[in-house]
Amino acid sequence: MVSINYLAVLVAAIVNMALGFVWYGPLLGKQWMKASGRTKESMKKEKKDMPMMMGSMFIGALIMAYVLAIFIGLTGALTLSAGLMIALLAWFGFIATTMLQDVLYEKKNKQLATINLGYNLVALLVNGALLAVWR
């Protein structure tokens, strides 16, 4: 069995949420709103659904961090660079390829996909580094 540091997984999920707040807020919020077809008015209407969305996103962040911790444990990645490599491979092999299919076959917005791909890449890299080093 793989040894999991559950506190590190929890912290990684919290970091993931904080990164999302910055990424989709002050950093790229305006571009994301435009690419996703949202307006300030539509965002206000969605506010009532925010607790459920945030809770679901946190559960997803926990699952992602937990599975990444398993990958890191299975590979024996104990260094920053090894954690980054596992995270990059997970992003490239699972996230980027899936989003590419969405963009090509479902004609999804390329700018929105790029913003989301960037967020997922940075989140996985940060989580990979954290989970590899904090064993």
C-alpha positions as CSV (number, residue, x, y, z in Angstrom):
1,M,0.0,0.0,0.0
2,V,1.0,3.6,-0.6
3,S,1.5,5.8,2.4
4,I,-0.7,9.0,2.1
5,N,-0.1,12.2,4.1
6,Y,-3.8,13.1,4.6
7,L,-2.9,16.6,6.0
8,A,-0.8,17.3,2.8
9,V,-3.8,16.1,0.7
10,L,-6.1,18.5,2.6
11,V,-3.7,21.4,2.3
12,A,-3.2,20.6,-1.5
13,A,-7.0,20.8,-2.0
14,I,-7.1,24.1,-0.1
15,V,-4.2,25.5,-2.1
16,N,-6.1,24.4,-5.3
17,M,-9.2,26.3,-4.3
18,A,-7.1,29.4,-3.4
19,L,-5.3,29.2,-6.7
20,G,-8.7,29.0,-8.5
21,F,-9.9,32.1,-6.6
22,V,-6.9,34.1,-7.9
23,W,-6.8,32.5,-11.4
24,Y,-10.5,33.1,-12.1
25,G,-10.6,36.3,-10.2
26,P,-8.0,39.0,-10.3
27,L,-5.6,37.2,-12.7
28,L,-7.9,36.1,-15.6
29,G,-11.4,36.7,-14.3
30,K,-12.4,39.2,-17.0
31,Q,-11.1,37.0,-19.8
32,W,-12.8,33.9,-18.3
33,M,-16.1,35.7,-18.1
34,K,-15.9,36.9,-21.7
35,A,-14.8,33.4,-23.0
36,S,-17.5,31.6,-21.0
37,G,-20.2,34.1,-22.1
38,R,-20.9,35.4,-18.6
39,T,-21.7,38.9,-17.5
40,K,-21.7,40.5,-14.1
41,E,-25.5,40.2,-14.1
42,S,-25.5,36.5,-14.9
43,M,-22.8,36.0,-12.2
44,K,-25.1,37.7,-9.7
45,K,-27.9,35.3,-10.6
46,E,-25.5,32.3,-10.1
47,K,-24.5,33.5,-6.6
48,K,-27.2,31.4,-5.0
49,D,-25.7,28.3,-6.4
50,M,-22.2,29.2,-5.2
51,P,-22.1,27.2,-2.0
52,M,-23.0,24.0,-3.8
53,M,-20.6,24.7,-6.6
54,M,-17.7,25.5,-4.2
55,G,-18.4,22.5,-2.1
56,S,-18.4,20.2,-5.1
57,M,-15.3,21.9,-6.4
58,F,-13.6,21.3,-3.0
59,I,-14.5,17.6,-3.1
60,G,-13.1,17.4,-6.6
61,A,-9.9,19.1,-5.4
62,L,-9.6,16.6,-2.6
63,I,-10.1,13.7,-4.9
64,M,-7.5,15.1,-7.4
65,A,-5.0,15.7,-4.6
66,Y,-5.6,12.2,-3.2
67,V,-5.1,10.4,-6.5
68,L,-2.1,12.5,-7.3
69,A,-0.7,11.5,-3.9
70,I,-1.2,7.9,-4.8
71,F,0.6,8.4,-8.2
72,I,3.5,10.1,-6.3
73,G,3.6,7.3,-3.8
74,L,3.5,4.5,-6.4
75,T,6.4,6.1,-8.3
76,G,8.4,6.9,-5.2
77,A,8.7,10.6,-6.1
78,L,10.2,12.3,-3.1
79,T,11.7,15.4,-4.6
80,L,10.3,18.6,-5.9
81,S,11.3,17.8,-9.5
82,A,9.9,14.3,-9.3
83,G,6.6,15.7,-8.0
84,L,6.5,18.2,-10.7
85,M,7.2,15.6,-13.4
86,I,4.4,13.3,-12.1
87,A,2.0,16.2,-12.0
88,L,3.0,17.3,-15.6
89,L,2.5,13.8,-16.9
90,A,-1.0,13.6,-15.2
91,W,-2.0,16.9,-16.7
92,F,-0.7,16.0,-20.1
93,G,-2.0,12.5,-20.2
94,F,-5.4,13.1,-18.7
95,I,-6.5,16.8,-18.6
96,A,-4.9,18.2,-21.8
97,T,-6.0,15.3,-23.9
98,T,-9.6,15.3,-22.6
99,M,-9.9,19.1,-23.1
100,L,-8.4,18.8,-26.6
101,Q,-11.2,16.4,-27.5
102,D,-13.8,18.9,-26.2
103,V,-12.3,21.7,-28.2
104,L,-11.9,19.8,-31.4
105,Y,-15.1,17.7,-31.5
106,E,-17.5,19.8,-29.5
107,K,-16.3,23.1,-30.9
108,K,-15.6,24.4,-27.4
109,N,-14.2,27.9,-26.9
110,K,-10.4,27.8,-27.4
111,Q,-9.7,30.8,-25.2
112,L,-11.8,29.3,-22.4
113,A,-10.1,25.9,-22.8
114,T,-6.7,27.6,-22.6
115,I,-7.6,29.4,-19.4
116,N,-8.9,26.2,-17.9
117,L,-5.9,24.2,-19.1
118,G,-3.5,26.7,-17.6
119,Y,-5.3,26.6,-14.2
120,N,-5.3,22.8,-14.2
121,L,-1.6,22.7,-15.1
122,V,-0.6,25.2,-12.4
123,A,-2.8,23.5,-9.8
124,L,-1.4,20.1,-10.5
125,L,2.2,21.3,-10.5
126,V,1.8,23.0,-7.2
127,N,0.0,20.0,-5.8
128,G,2.6,17.6,-7.2
129,A,5.4,19.6,-5.6
130,L,3.7,19.9,-2.3
131,L,2.7,16.2,-2.1
132,A,6.1,14.9,-3.2
133,V,8.0,17.0,-0.7
134,W,5.6,16.8,2.2
135,R,5.6,13.1,2.9
